[in-house]
Amino acid sequence: MCKLCGGTYRVAYKGAIGRLVKACPTCGPAPEHIRKARRELLDKKIADAEMKLLGGDAA
């Protein structure tokens, strides 16, 4: 496991306005299968939150 990013493929840098997140310079960008899995998990969380807010009715 990379000591810089800890296996997340992302590194946060402190900028003038806030934090800037970029791909790890050691590992490079995340592989496609990992990005796809993260996106599916995020989409599921968003759908669950929408269902909770709308009282079970899907929009």
N, C-alpha and C positions, 0 to 999 in steps of 0.2 A: 504494500500500500504506500502511496506517495505521502511523504511527510509534509509537503507543502499544502496539498488540498485535502488530504485525509480520505481519498477515494471518491470525492464528490465531483471531480473534474472542473470545479469552479474555485476561483480565488477572489476574495474581496479586497479592494484597494481603497484607502481613504483618500477622497478627493476634496476639492475646495468646497463643493456644495454638499456632498454626502458620500455614500459608499458606491463604488463602481465594481460590478461583478463581471469578471472575464474568465475565459477558458484558462485552465492551468497551463503554465508554460512548459511544465515537465511532461504531463500526461496528454495534453492537447484537448480538443473538444470531446465530449462524451460520445461514445459509439451510438449508432442509430437505434439499436435495440433498447438501449438504456433510455434514450430520449423518448422513444415511443412508449415505454412502460411508465415513465414519469408523467407523460401527457395523458395517458389513459387514466392514471390514478387521479390527476388533477381534474379531468373531465367528470369522473365519478363523484368526486367531492363536491364539485359545483352542482351537479345534478341532484345530489342528496340535499344540499343546502336549499336549492330551489324548491324541492318537494316539501321540505320542512317549512319554508316561508309561505308557500302557497296552500298549505294545509292538505297536501296529498294530490292536488290537481297539477298535472304536468302541463306546462304552457307550450 
